[in-house]
Amino acid sequence: MIEVSNLTFSYSHLPFMEQITFDVKEGEIFGFLGPSGAGKSTLQKILIGLLTGYSGKVSVAGFDVGKKPAGFYETIGVGFEFPNFYEKFTAAENLDFFSSLYKTSCISTADLLSMVGLSADADKKVASFSKGMKSRLNFVKAIAHRPKVLFLDEPTSGLDPTNAQVMKNIIKQLRADGTTIIITTHNMHDATELCDRVAFIVEGKIRALDTPHQLMLARRENKIAYSYLQNGVEMATETLQSEISKDSHFMELLAHNQLLTIHSQEPSLDDVFREITGRSLK
């Protein structure tokens, strides 16, 4: 669905991205992860045709993006992190207007608002909306025309846990329906939960690309954390999972049923990212 080969892009003659190559399969959720300024947003802007002047091949849904072919924007949907609306229009008026720009039949405004719990706010002016409400409205604006490829920039930014989960559930359903989704984020939890594969981007280069599970599995050993009482005080320690049978203290506590708690500690994507790049996702 997306093919990028030997992509190179420069700002003011200074190389910013060099020899970027990757592909995204149809119906896949693919994540770009990296700190601010790493090149995530630049790459997304190239993929949606907002930035030109690059070298290499960029193909989205069968379209050569560099040629900006007719029908391209009927095929993709884009949800920017900082949404743009007509603030004096109501939520329903905004969706009606943006839906009218497409030739294809769009999802009804009532259904879009219902998806993200904004039905009761349909006739309120967007100027009165909170950041989270605007984020939800921005999301359904991007999917109104049933795009084949959906680009989302920090899709859960500004949302409370409940609404963030609603958004994630919709994203998963879109994938199940065959939509290809690109998520640009530095939120490791969203990436772990949603993405089939992720690419770590630092200083305009892809440093790693794989499934979240494989990245976490390959880079760091799991640990076992446990706690126990010592002179009436709760103590906590950890050991490598592969070394647990050699931990005589743990084995003694286990044998005498003196463990208070025990749980595994798997590495997070943030752990893996720091190990690979020496940087934080934050």
C-alpha positions as CSV (number, residue, x, y, z in Angstrom):
1,M,0.0,0.0,0.0
2,I,3.0,2.3,0.7
3,E,6.4,2.0,-0.9
4,V,9.3,4.3,0.0
5,S,12.7,3.7,-1.7
6,N,15.9,5.7,-1.2
7,L,14.1,8.8,0.0
8,T,16.4,11.7,0.5
9,F,15.2,15.2,1.6
10,S,17.1,18.3,2.5
11,Y,16.3,21.6,4.2
12,S,18.3,24.6,2.8
13,H,20.8,22.2,1.1
14,L,21.5,20.5,4.4
15,P,20.7,16.7,4.4
16,F,17.9,15.9,6.7
17,M,16.7,12.5,5.5
18,E,19.0,10.1,3.7
19,Q,18.2,6.8,1.9
20,I,15.0,6.1,3.7
21,T,13.5,2.8,2.5
22,F,10.4,0.9,3.9
23,D,7.0,-0.4,2.9
24,V,3.6,-0.7,4.5
25,K,1.2,-3.5,3.8
26,E,-2.5,-3.1,3.1
27,G,-4.5,-3.2,6.3
28,E,-1.4,-2.7,8.5
29,I,-1.0,-0.1,11.3
30,F,2.5,1.2,11.0
31,G,4.1,3.6,13.5
32,F,6.8,6.3,13.2
33,L,8.4,6.7,16.7
34,G,10.9,9.2,17.7
35,P,11.6,12.4,19.7
36,S,10.6,15.8,18.6
37,G,12.7,17.0,15.6
38,A,13.6,13.4,14.6
39,G,11.9,13.7,11.2
40,K,8.6,12.0,11.8
41,S,6.4,14.9,10.7
42,T,8.7,15.7,7.8
43,L,8.3,12.1,6.5
44,Q,4.5,12.2,7.0
45,K,4.3,15.5,5.1
46,I,6.2,13.9,2.2
47,L,3.9,10.9,2.2
48,I,0.7,13.1,2.0
49,G,2.2,15.3,-0.7
50,L,2.7,18.5,1.3
51,L,6.5,18.5,0.9
52,T,8.2,18.1,-2.5
53,G,11.7,18.4,-3.7
54,Y,12.8,15.0,-2.5
55,S,14.7,12.3,-4.4
56,G,13.7,8.7,-4.4
57,K,10.4,6.9,-4.9
58,V,7.3,7.5,-2.8
59,S,4.2,5.6,-3.7
60,V,0.9,5.6,-1.7
61,A,-2.1,3.5,-2.6
62,G,-0.6,3.1,-6.1
63,F,-0.1,6.8,-6.6
64,D,3.3,8.4,-7.3
65,V,3.0,11.1,-4.6
66,G,5.6,13.4,-6.3
67,K,3.2,13.8,-9.3
68,K,0.2,14.7,-7.0
69,P,-2.2,12.8,-9.2
70,A,-5.9,13.5,-9.5
71,G,-7.8,11.4,-7.0
72,F,-5.0,11.1,-4.5
73,Y,-6.7,13.1,-1.8
74,E,-9.9,11.1,-2.3
75,T,-7.9,8.0,-1.2
76,I,-6.1,9.3,1.9
77,G,-7.3,10.8,5.2
78,V,-5.1,13.0,7.4
79,G,-5.6,13.8,11.1
80,F,-3.1,16.5,12.1
81,E,-2.1,16.8,15.8
82,F,-3.2,20.5,15.7
83,P,-6.6,20.4,14.0
84,N,-8.0,23.2,11.8
85,F,-11.7,24.0,12.0
86,Y,-14.0,26.9,11.3
87,E,-14.4,27.9,14.9
88,K,-17.6,29.9,14.3
89,F,-19.3,26.8,12.7
90,T,-20.8,24.1,14.8
91,A,-19.3,20.6,14.9
92,A,-22.0,19.3,12.5
93,E,-21.5,22.3,10.2
94,N,-17.8,21.6,10.1
95,L,-18.2,17.9,9.2
96,D,-20.9,18.7,6.6
97,F,-18.6,21.2,4.9
98,F,-15.5,19.0,4.9
99,S,-17.5,16.0,3.7
100,S,-18.9,18.1,0.8
101,L,-15.3,18.4,-0.6
102,Y,-15.2,14.8,-1.5
103,K,-16.7,13.2,-4.6
104,T,-17.3,9.9,-2.8
105,S,-20.2,9.2,-0.5
106,C,-19.2,10.0,3.1
107,I,-20.3,8.6,6.4
108,S,-23.2,10.6,7.8
109,T,-22.3,13.5,10.1
110,A,-24.6,12.0,12.8
111,D,-22.8,8.6,12.7
112,L,-19.4,10.3,12.8
113,L,-20.3,12.3,15.9
114,S,-21.8,9.3,17.5
115,M,-18.6,7.3,17.0
116,V,-16.7,9.6,19.3
117,G,-19.4,10.6,21.8
118,L,-20.1,14.1,20.4
119,S,-23.7,13.7,19.4
120,A,-24.9,16.0,22.2
121,D,-22.4,18.6,21.0
122,A,-23.4,18.6,17.4
123,D,-24.9,22.1,17.4
124,K,-22.2,23.7,19.6
125,K,-19.7,26.0,18.0
126,V,-16.2,24.5,17.8
127,A,-14.7,27.6,19.4
128,S,-16.3,26.3,22.7
129,F,-14.8,22.8,22.4
130,S,-12.0,21.6,24.7
131,K,-8.8,20.2,23.2
132,G,-10.0,16.7,23.6
133,M,-13.3,17.4,21.9
134,K,-11.4,19.0,19.0
135,S,-9.2,15.9,18.8
136,R,-12.1,13.6,18.5
137,L,-13.8,15.8,15.9
138,N,-10.6,16.0,14.0
139,F,-10.3,12.2,13.9
140,V,-13.8,11.6,12.4
141,K,-13.2,14.4,9.9
142,A,-10.2,12.4,8.7
143,I,-12.2,9.2,8.2
144,A,-15.5,10.7,6.9
145,H,-14.7,9.7,3.2
146,R,-13.6,6.2,4.1
147,P,-10.0,6.6,3.1
148,K,-7.9,3.6,2.0
149,V,-4.9,5.1,3.8
150,L,-5.2,7.1,7.0
151,F,-2.4,9.2,8.5
152,L,-2.7,10.1,12.2
153,D,-0.5,12.5,14.1
154,E,-0.6,11.8,17.9
155,P,-4.2,10.6,17.7
156,T,-4.8,10.3,21.5
157,S,-3.1,13.6,22.4
158,G,-5.3,15.6,24.9
159,L,-7.7,12.7,25.5
160,D,-8.7,11.3,28.8
161,P,-8.1,7.5,29.2
162,T,-11.7,6.6,28.4
163,N,-11.9,8.6,25.2
164,A,-8.4,7.5,24.2
165,Q,-9.5,3.9,24.4
166,V,-12.6,4.7,22.3
167,M,-10.3,6.2,19.7
168,K,-8.0,3.2,19.8
169,N,-11.0,0.8,19.4
170,I,-12.1,2.7,16.3
171,I,-8.6,2.5,14.8
172,K,-8.5,-1.2,15.4
173,Q,-11.8,-1.6,13.7
174,L,-10.6,0.4,10.7
175,R,-7.6,-1.9,10.4
176,A,-10.0,-4.9,10.6
177,D,-12.0,-3.4,7.7
178,G,-8.8,-3.1,5.6
179,T,-7.7,0.5,6.1
180,T,-3.9,1.0,6.1
181,I,-3.0,3.4,9.0
182,I,0.2,5.4,9.6
183,I,0.6,6.7,13.2
184,T,3.2,9.3,14.0
185,T,3.8,9.5,17.7
186,H,6.2,9.5,20.6
187,N,3.7,7.7,22.8
188,M,5.2,4.3,23.3
189,H,2.0,2.9,24.9
190,D,-0.1,3.8,21.9
191,A,2.5,2.3,19.6
192,T,2.7,-0.9,21.5
193,E,-1.0,-1.4,21.7
194,L,-1.9,-0.4,18.1
195,C,1.0,-0.9,15.7
196,D,1.7,-4.0,13.8
197,R,5.2,-2.6,13.0
198,V,7.1,0.5,14.1
199,A,10.1,2.4,12.8
200,F,12.4,4.2,15.1
201,I,13.4,7.5,13.5
202,V,16.3,9.6,14.8
203,E,18.0,12.5,13.0
204,G,16.2,11.7,9.8
205,K,17.2,8.0,9.7
206,I,15.4,4.8,10.5
207,R,17.4,3.1,13.3
208,A,15.2,0.0,13.7
209,L,12.0,-1.4,12.1
210,D,10.1,-4.4,13.3
211,T,7.0,-5.4,15.3
212,P,6.9,-4.0,18.9
213,H,7.0,-7.5,20.3
214,Q,10.1,-8.5,18.3
215,L,11.9,-5.3,19.2
216,M,11.3,-5.8,22.9
217,L,12.0,-9.5,22.7
218,A,15.3,-9.2,20.9
219,R,16.9,-6.2,22.7
220,R,16.7,-6.9,26.5
221,E,16.2,-9.7,28.9
222,N,13.1,-9.8,31.0
223,K,13.5,-9.3,34.7
224,I,11.6,-10.7,37.7
225,A,10.8,-8.3,40.5
226,Y,9.8,-9.6,43.9
227,S,9.3,-8.3,47.4
228,Y,9.6,-9.8,50.9
229,L,9.6,-8.9,54.6
230,Q,12.9,-8.3,56.4
231,N,12.7,-7.4,60.1
232,G,9.1,-6.3,59.5
233,V,10.1,-4.0,56.6
234,E,9.0,-4.7,53.0
235,M,12.0,-5.1,50.7
236,A,12.1,-5.3,47.0
237,T,14.7,-6.5,44.5
238,E,14.9,-7.9,41.0
239,T,16.9,-10.5,39.0
240,L,17.1,-11.5,35.3
241,Q,14.5,-14.1,34.4
242,S,17.2,-16.3,32.9
243,E,19.1,-16.3,36.3
244,I,16.1,-16.7,38.6
245,S,16.9,-20.4,39.4
246,K,20.4,-19.3,40.5
247,D,19.1,-16.6,42.8
248,S,19.5,-18.4,46.2
249,H,17.7,-15.7,48.1
250,F,14.7,-15.9,45.8
251,M,14.6,-19.7,46.0
252,E,14.8,-19.7,49.8
253,L,11.9,-17.2,50.0
254,L,9.9,-19.3,47.6
255,A,10.5,-22.5,49.4
256,H,9.3,-21.0,52.7
257,N,6.4,-19.2,51.1
258,Q,7.8,-15.8,52.2
259,L,7.4,-13.9,49.0
260,L,5.0,-10.9,49.2
261,T,4.8,-10.1,45.5
262,I,6.4,-11.4,42.3
263,H,5.9,-10.1,38.7
264,S,7.8,-10.0,35.5
265,Q,9.2,-6.8,34.0
266,E,9.2,-6.8,30.3
267,P,11.1,-4.0,28.4
268,S,9.0,-1.2,27.0
269,L,9.5,0.4,23.6
270,D,11.0,3.3,25.4
271,D,13.6,1.0,26.9
272,V,14.4,-0.5,23.5
273,F,14.5,3.0,21.9
274,R,17.0,4.3,24.5
275,E,19.1,1.2,24.1
276,I,19.2,1.4,20.3
277,T,19.5,5.2,19.9
278,G,20.7,6.6,23.2
279,R,17.7,8.9,23.1
280,S,14.3,9.0,24.8
281,L,11.0,8.9,23.1
282,K,9.8,11.9,25.2
